[in-house]
Amino acid sequence: MSMLVLGASGQIGAYTVQDLMEFCGEKDVIASSRKMANVKKAMDDLKLTKKVKLMEIDAHNVDKVLETIKKEKVESVVNCAWYQTNLGVMEACVKGGATYTDLGGFFDTCLKQIDLHKKWVDAGVNATIGLGSTPGMTNIAGAAGAKKLDSIDKIDIVCAWGNTLPVKEAGWPGYSIRTVLDEFTQESVQWINGKYEKQKILGGETDVLMPEPIGKVKAYYIKHSEPATMGKYLKAKNVTFRIGFPAMDMNTFLTLRALGFADEKPIEIGGGKVSPLDYLTAMYQKGISDGRGAPPKEKFEYDIFRIDCVGKKDGMPKTATYFIVTWNDPERGVSSARDTAVPPAIVAHWQHTKRIKQAGVFPAEATVEPEAFFKELGRRKILVDEQITTATKYY
Ligand SMILES: NC(=O)c1ccc[n+]([C@@H]2O[C@H](COP(=O)([O-])OP(=O)(O)OC[C@H]3O[C@@H](n4cnc5c(N)ncnc54)[C@H](OP(=O)(O)O)[C@@H]3O)[C@@H](O)[C@H]2O)c1
């Protein structure tokens, strides 16, 4: 009985296959993407070609995904292709009786996925969605904080990254360039006083103190799925999501937006037609693929998350703060983007082994046991620090 990874040629999908094989001990994994050459190169780079089955599958092709689930006796699907494929892949999974996880649906797709809950309950199958670093680890940290509190006033999430190179080079976004440009062109929705509230693009500028080597960073509201689900599932009054971009990356993304690279309308170049967004995506995919062949030999890049859960316990103010830090792993030659690839592997493995089995569609905060999950992260040197502060008031 096998597992199917869609989008396995991508920055995240390739490392998800690697984690399933090397840490989760899965033996029967199908690695697929739209182009055989791409997925083969990714698996060659990770020296996994002989251990996995390679297939060419377009995740938009629901019939093909369903046919594969049936023919290959797939029990669990991990969708690491772009989030626009999530709803179609879920349709194939629920029909074929395979569990489902993915890397997140941005805000709107995530809510449409949750709306499918009853269909999945009726089919008796589990879908746990939004399992990367953020969304994903951030939701699970929120769930851990919720367990320490009787009531939650707010959960504030901040994501930041960077590198320690002496001359600050432009870093790779640790996630799809298409999603970066979505973030720079769409208003965010935050969960404020128990309601969704739209915010202007890059609004909510706030100084946040992150662990070293970042220190103080300016962070901005970004459209993300944590505020879509965590307020409701964890009964928090407010849930916000911000990114503290390294200054160099922020300027690069603003320039790409200003040049029109977020535009999906094709333009004519040298007799051919291509949209600026597709062109940029192809360049990004090539860069990721080329970089995977020559992994850095030292620790130099990091992703850091801060999740503050603020509320009350036994009538007194209490805060549970989680810092999650991931460096690139020079020994295994894996970039810091591994923090996004590991969570879907852990959760898909837990679905496959029936450790997660509730029928229905859930966000990560509803089905994943935080402490066991954090220990799994620790095995991969993804470090979670929990800091609790309590106040006692004598009045
Ligand atoms: N939750 C999180 O923390 C988090 C973090 C990072 C990324 N993400 C999300 O995860 C998704 C993937 O990100 P990424 O950084 O890995 O992007 P990426 O490097 O661009 O990889 C996506 C891969 O999916 C494949 N693909 C695209 N469309 C496909 C389709 N219709 N069927 C099958 N495969 C398809 C592409 O390969 P081929 O051209 O070979 O098909 C590509 O290699 C994005 O939506 C991103 O927003 C979430």
PDBQT file of the ligand as one rigid body, heavy atoms in Angstrom, charges set to zero:
ROOT
HETATM    1  N1  LIG A 401       2.788  25.940   4.398  1.00  0.00    +0.000 N 
HETATM    2  C1  LIG A 401       3.970  26.427   4.125  1.00  0.00    +0.000 C 
HETATM    3  O1  LIG A 401       4.758  26.690   5.021  1.00  0.00    +0.000 OA
HETATM    4  C2  LIG A 401       4.397  26.603   2.712  1.00  0.00    +0.000 A 
HETATM    5  C3  LIG A 401       5.730  26.949   2.482  1.00  0.00    +0.000 A 
HETATM    6  C4  LIG A 401       6.183  26.946   1.205  1.00  0.00    +0.000 A 
HETATM    7  C5  LIG A 401       5.315  26.723   0.152  1.00  0.00    +0.000 A 
HETATM    8  N2  LIG A 401       4.002  26.475   0.398  1.00  0.00    +0.000 N 
HETATM    9  C6  LIG A 401       3.084  26.233  -0.722  1.00  0.00    +0.000 C 
HETATM   10  O2  LIG A 401       3.403  25.001  -1.301  1.00  0.00    +0.000 OA
HETATM   11  C7  LIG A 401       3.212  25.019  -2.709  1.00  0.00    +0.000 C 
HETATM   12  C8  LIG A 401       4.496  24.520  -3.389  1.00  0.00    +0.000 C 
HETATM   13  O3  LIG A 401       5.573  25.378  -3.039  1.00  0.00    +0.000 OA
HETATM   14  P1  LIG A 401       7.065  25.179  -3.521  1.00  0.00    +0.000 P 
HETATM   15  O4  LIG A 401       7.893  26.225  -2.879  1.00  0.00    +0.000 OA
HETATM   16  O5  LIG A 401       7.494  23.757  -3.389  1.00  0.00    +0.000 OA
HETATM   17  O6  LIG A 401       6.882  25.556  -5.042  1.00  0.00    +0.000 OA
HETATM   18  P2  LIG A 401       7.700  25.065  -6.316  1.00  0.00    +0.000 P 
HETATM   19  O7  LIG A 401       9.145  24.891  -5.989  1.00  0.00    +0.000 OA
HETATM   20  O8  LIG A 401       7.306  25.983  -7.411  1.00  0.00    +0.000 OA
HETATM   21  O9  LIG A 401       7.124  23.598  -6.535  1.00  0.00    +0.000 OA
HETATM   22  C9  LIG A 401       5.860  23.270  -6.913  1.00  0.00    +0.000 C 
HETATM   23  C10 LIG A 401       6.028  22.034  -7.795  1.00  0.00    +0.000 C 
HETATM   24  O10 LIG A 401       4.753  21.541  -8.137  1.00  0.00    +0.000 OA
HETATM   25  C11 LIG A 401       4.812  21.055  -9.462  1.00  0.00    +0.000 C 
HETATM   26  N3  LIG A 401       3.515  21.331 -10.026  1.00  0.00    +0.000 N 
HETATM   27  C12 LIG A 401       2.967  22.525 -10.373  1.00  0.00    +0.000 A 
HETATM   28  N4  LIG A 401       1.741  22.351 -10.846  1.00  0.00    +0.000 NA
HETATM   29  C13 LIG A 401       1.506  21.040 -10.815  1.00  0.00    +0.000 A 
HETATM   30  C14 LIG A 401       0.425  20.238 -11.180  1.00  0.00    +0.000 A 
HETATM   31  N5  LIG A 401      -0.674  20.760 -11.728  1.00  0.00    +0.000 N 
HETATM   32  N6  LIG A 401       0.524  18.903 -10.974  1.00  0.00    +0.000 NA
HETATM   33  C15 LIG A 401       1.614  18.344 -10.438  1.00  0.00    +0.000 A 
HETATM   34  N7  LIG A 401       2.690  19.054 -10.089  1.00  0.00    +0.000 NA
HETATM   35  C16 LIG A 401       2.626  20.382 -10.271  1.00  0.00    +0.000 A 
HETATM   36  C17 LIG A 401       5.900  21.812 -10.192  1.00  0.00    +0.000 C 
HETATM   37  O11 LIG A 401       6.726  20.914 -10.923  1.00  0.00    +0.000 OA
HETATM   38  P3  LIG A 401       6.506  20.469 -12.442  1.00  0.00    +0.000 P 
HETATM   39  O12 LIG A 401       6.660  21.700 -13.272  1.00  0.00    +0.000 OA
HETATM   40  O13 LIG A 401       7.610  19.466 -12.592  1.00  0.00    +0.000 OA
HETATM   41  O14 LIG A 401       5.147  19.858 -12.479  1.00  0.00    +0.000 OA
HETATM   42  C18 LIG A 401       6.756  22.373  -9.066  1.00  0.00    +0.000 C 
HETATM   43  O15 LIG A 401       8.020  21.745  -9.022  1.00  0.00    +0.000 OA
HETATM   44  C19 LIG A 401       2.854  26.459  -3.043  1.00  0.00    +0.000 C 
HETATM   45  O16 LIG A 401       1.458  26.605  -3.222  1.00  0.00    +0.000 OA
HETATM   46  C20 LIG A 401       3.301  27.236  -1.824  1.00  0.00    +0.000 C 
HETATM   47  O17 LIG A 401       2.565  28.386  -1.579  1.00  0.00    +0.000 OA
HETATM   48  C21 LIG A 401       3.537  26.392   1.666  1.00  0.00    +0.000 A 
ENDROOT
TORSDOF 0
